[in-house]
Amino acid sequence: MKKIKEQYNLYTYPAPIEDMKKAIDNGYIDLSDANLFWDIFFPDKTYTDNLNVLIAGCGTNQAIYLALANPNWKIYGIDLSENSIKFVESQIKKYDLRNLTIEMSDIFEITGEDKYDLVISTGVIHHTKDPKLALKTLSSATKKEGALCIMVYAKYFRTGVYDLQKIFRYLGIKQDADGIKFVKNYIENILPDDHIAKKFYKSTSSEIDTAIVDTWLNPKDTAYDANDLKELINGTGSYFQNWLDNLFCYPQAHFDDFKNDIDLSLLDHLDPIDNMDFTQSTMLQAKKHTFILRKKKEFEFKWSSISEITKKTRIKNTPFVKAAEKGDLSKNYGGQVFYQRFKGARCPKFSAKEGIVWSAIIQGVKNNVGSSFNDVLLLSNKIAKDNNLNLSFDNNEMMRILHRMWKLSLVTFSETEVI
Ligand SMILES: C[S@@+](CC[C@H](N)C(=O)[O-])C[C@H]1O[C@@H](n2cnc3c(N)ncnc32)[C@H](O)[C@@H]1O
C-alpha cells in the first residue's frame, strides 16, 4: 500500500533508539525475543540459541534489539520503509552486527517455504491490504517445527480509536505537523473526558509525533476481536498455540475478588481466544493481541486444557515476576507477587498452599529448564512438613494450582526432558 509505505517512511516507527546497547542495559526488551520466553514459544523444544529468524516489518528498533540480544541467531529483516531500513543499516554498521541482514521489501514478496525456525511480525499485517494473505505467506516461510510470533491490534480498548480516525478522515487531516497539532487539540480539548478514545490517548506515548500519526492518522489499520482473530488464522497453514501473556487473556486475575459472584470454572471449556474475549469484553484493556502460532496442529491451544499437564511436565516461573510481599503460612497467607512488566500490577494474593507451590517452583528451577511436576509436588509437601503445617498436596490439587498459575501468567509449562 502506497500510503502505508509513505507514512512509515516519513514517520519511521517506533521512534528510533540511537543507543540500543544502553537501552538493553537499562532493561529494554522486545516481546518477540524467544530467548526470554522460550517455553512460551517452543514448549516442545530443548533450548537453543541457534535460530534462523525472519522479521517481517522490522521497523526501526526490533531487528537491532534482537540481533544484539541474540548474537547466535541468524536474522533476516524486511520492511517497506526506506528510512527505517537506512536507520537499521546505520546501526548494523555501528555495532558491526554480522548476524543481521536487512532489505527493503514487502511481505507479499517473500518467497520460499520451510525456511525459518521463527517468524516475527508484530504490528505489521493489520496495516496490509490483505492480512490473511500476509499471514499465509509468513506461515509458508516457517519451518514445520517452527513458530510465528504475531501481533495484531485488538478491538476492545481500541474501539474509540476508529471513531476518531473517521473524524480526522472527514476533516481531511493530513499526516504533517499541523495535522498532529490538530489531533492533539481535538482529543485533549474537544473530546468529552469520558470518551474511550481519550482514555486510550492518555495510555499511549502521545508526546511522540510518530505515535500520534501511527494511531490516529493511520490510513490502514484493522483491529480484531475473538471471531476476527479466528477467521484471520483459519486456513493460513498455522495454528494458534498460546498467548504470549495470559494475564489479560484469562479472567482469573481480575475476578479474584468476585469468586462468590462468578463461577469461573464455567469458562474452562472455552479455548484461549474465547477466554480472552470474555476477559476483554469486561476489562477493555487490550490494545493488541500478541500470540504464538505453530505449523503443527498438535500444538493448537497448548496447555489450555488442564489434562495436558502430566507428571513429566516441566514448570518454570515466568520472567519479570517478582516477590512483592512475604506470606504468613500460619494465617493461610502465601504472599503476593507482582508483574514487573505491567507497571507493578499485583497478582491475587496466594493462599498458603499456592505460596508453598510458588516457593517450590522458585527453589526448584534447575539450569533454567524448570522442575518437573513431580519435583514440585515432592518439594511442596516437604516445605509444608518442614513448616509443621498440617497440609499436603495430591496430584489433582497440584494440577489445579499450577493451571491457575499458568492462567495468571506466573508459570510456563514445557515438555522437554532435562538431559
Ligand atoms: C508499527 S511498525 C512495527 C515495527 C516493528 N515490527 C515493531 O514491533 O517495532 C509497522 C512496520 O511494518 C512495516 N510494513 C507495513 N506493511 C508492510 C509490508 N507489507 N511489508 C513489509 N513491511 C511492512 C512498516 O513500514 C513499519 O515499519
The ligand as an SDF file (V2000), in Angstrom:
LIG
                    3D

 27 29  0  0  0  0  0  0  0  0999 V2000
    4.0260   -0.3330   13.6160 C   0  0  0  0  0  0  0  0  0  0  0  0
    5.5190   -0.6820   12.8010 S   0  0  0  0  0  0  0  0  0  0  0  0
    6.1200   -2.0710   13.7300 C   0  0  0  0  0  0  0  0  0  0  0  0
    7.5990   -2.2470   13.6540 C   0  0  0  0  0  0  0  0  0  0  0  0
    8.1660   -3.4390   14.4240 C   0  0  0  0  0  0  0  0  0  0  0  0
    7.6090   -4.6930   13.9910 N   0  0  0  0  0  0  0  0  0  0  0  0
    7.9880   -3.3100   15.9030 C   0  0  0  0  0  0  0  0  0  0  0  0
    7.2390   -4.0690   16.5130 O   0  0  0  0  0  0  0  0  0  0  0  0
    8.6170   -2.4120   16.4850 O   0  0  0  0  0  0  0  0  0  0  0  0
    4.9770   -1.4030   11.2960 C   0  0  0  0  0  0  0  0  0  0  0  0
    6.1020   -1.6150   10.2800 C   0  0  0  0  0  0  0  0  0  0  0  0
    5.6440   -2.5060    9.2820 O   0  0  0  0  0  0  0  0  0  0  0  0
    6.1010   -2.0640    8.0180 C   0  0  0  0  0  0  0  0  0  0  0  0
    5.1900   -2.6110    6.9830 N   0  0  0  0  0  0  0  0  0  0  0  0
    3.8790   -2.3340    6.8010 C   0  0  0  0  0  0  0  0  0  0  0  0
    3.3930   -3.0580    5.7730 N   0  0  0  0  0  0  0  0  0  0  0  0
    4.4190   -3.8270    5.3330 C   0  0  0  0  0  0  0  0  0  0  0  0
    4.5600   -4.7870    4.3020 C   0  0  0  0  0  0  0  0  0  0  0  0
    3.5290   -5.0880    3.5080 N   0  0  0  0  0  0  0  0  0  0  0  0
    5.7550   -5.3660    4.1050 N   0  0  0  0  0  0  0  0  0  0  0  0
    6.8150   -5.0610    4.9030 C   0  0  0  0  0  0  0  0  0  0  0  0
    6.7510   -4.1510    5.8910 N   0  0  0  0  0  0  0  0  0  0  0  0
    5.5630   -3.5390    6.1090 C   0  0  0  0  0  0  0  0  0  0  0  0
    6.0430   -0.5590    8.1380 C   0  0  0  0  0  0  0  0  0  0  0  0
    6.8780    0.0740    7.1900 O   0  0  0  0  0  0  0  0  0  0  0  0
    6.5030   -0.3310    9.5730 C   0  0  0  0  0  0  0  0  0  0  0  0
    7.8890   -0.1480    9.6610 O   0  0  0  0  0  0  0  0  0  0  0  0
  1  2  1  0
  2  3  1  0
  2 10  1  0
  3  4  1  0
  4  5  1  0
  5  6  1  0
  5  7  1  0
  7  8  2  0
  7  9  1  0
 10 11  1  0
 11 12  1  0
 11 26  1  0
 12 13  1  0
 13 14  1  0
 13 24  1  0
 14 15  1  0
 14 23  1  0
 15 16  2  0
 16 17  1  0
 17 18  1  0
 17 23  2  0
 18 19  1  0
 18 20  2  0
 20 21  1  0
 21 22  2  0
 22 23  1  0
 24 25  1  0
 24 26  1  0
 26 27  1  0
M  CHG  2   2   1   9  -1
M  END
$$$$
